[in-house]
Amino acid sequence: MPKLRHLAFHTANLEKAADFYKRVFDMVEVGRNTTATSEGIYLSDGTLNVTILQATVPLSEFAKYSGSAALGMSHFGFLVQDVEEIQRRLREVGAVHIDEQLAGLVHAEDKWRGPDGVLFDVTDQAWTGARPLGEKQGG
């Protein structure tokens, strides 16, 4: 069964936003990444990867891959066992595939737009700090 394992937030101050989630919610920094459109800090609670993003390009270019130019929620991601089956289902319901690969990602993500233009990722590779499929909480 697909599991939600990734949330991404867009911020104007990368370090301040990451520090907020670490200090208030005990999130742990598990990595950093720079892509063609943003800088990011990966946080985790042991189950979910929360990526804090700061755009490094014009917001219209950032939004193409991240879902929104607005500050706040950017996009989310599902960890799945069978990417091809999920791709089939997405096409069946009319989701729009974003076929450009974003340079600099730590792992492969398949980007899609669903109802109302909401952007989300689909992958069979767990995000840094996200609990893999089938792994029970606490172990």
N, C-alpha and C positions, 0 to 999 in steps of 0.2 A: 504494500500500500504506500503511495507517495506520502512523504512527510514534509511539512514546512520546516526548513532548517536555515533560512537566510532572510534577513531583513536588512535593507540598506537605507541610510538616512543621508540627506544632502545638508551640508552645513557651511556657514561662512567662516568658521573658526575650528579647524580640525582638532587641534590639541585640546582646546577648551571643551568641545563636545565630548571627545573620548574620555577626558578626565571626569566629566560629569557622570557618565554611566559607570565608570570604574569606581568612583568614590561613593556614589549613592546606592548602586545596585550590585556592588562587588563583582562587576564584570572583569574579566581578565584579558589583558592584551595578548593576542596570540599571533600577531603578525602585522606587517605593513606592506603596501603595494602601491606602485605608481604605474598608471596606464597612460594611454594616449590622451585621455580626457580628464583624468582626476588623480588625486592622491587619496589613499585610503588607509584607515587603521581598522584592523580586524579585532573584534572583541568577542568573548564567548562566556556563556553561563554554564557550559558543559553540555548543552543540548543544541543551542541555537547560535549561529554565527550572526553577529550584528556588525555590519560594515558601516563606518562613518566615512563619507566621501566629501571632498572639497574639489570643486571644478577647477581645472587649470586651463580651460579653453572657453570660448564664448558659450553662454548658457544654451543656445539653440543646438550646438553640437553635443554638449553634455547631455541634454535631454533626450537626444536620439537613442543613446545607449543606456541611460539611467532612468528614464521614465518621466522625469519632470525637471524643470528648471527652478521650481519653487524650493525654498528651504523646507526641510521636514522629510516626510516619507518619500522615498525615491522609487523603490521597487522591492520585490520579494522573490524567494526562490524555493522550488520544491526539489527534494532529493528523491529520485525514482530508481526502481530496479531496471526497467526496460525503457530507455529513451525512445527507441523506435516506435514502441506501442503508444507511448504518450504523444509523440509527434503525430501518429495516425489519428488519435482521438482529437487532438487540437485542430488538425486540418478538417476533420469531419464536422466540427462545430463552428468552423469559420475563423479560427484564430489566425492572426497575421504573424508569419515568421519574419524575424529580423535577421537576415542571413549574413550580415557583415560580422566578421570576427573582430573582437576588440583586442588590440595588441596589448601585451603585458599582463594578461590574467594569469593567476597562479594555476588555474585548472580550466578545463573546457566547460563553457556554459552555452546552452542553446536559448537564445532570447526570443520572446514572443510578446505579442500584444493581444490582450483579451478584450472582453466587453468594456466599453467606455474608454478604450485606449490604454488601459492599465498594463504596464510592462512587468514581466516576470521572467525568471530564469528556470530552466529545467536541466538537471544534470544527474549523472549516476556516480559522480565523484563528490564526496562530502566536502563542504567548505571548511577551511581551516577553523578548528575549534568546534565544529558541528558534530553531533553524535551520528555515527554511521547507521544506516538502516539495519534493523535486527538486533542492535546492541541495546540491552536493557539499561535503563537509567540506574546510575550508581555502579556500573561495571562495564 
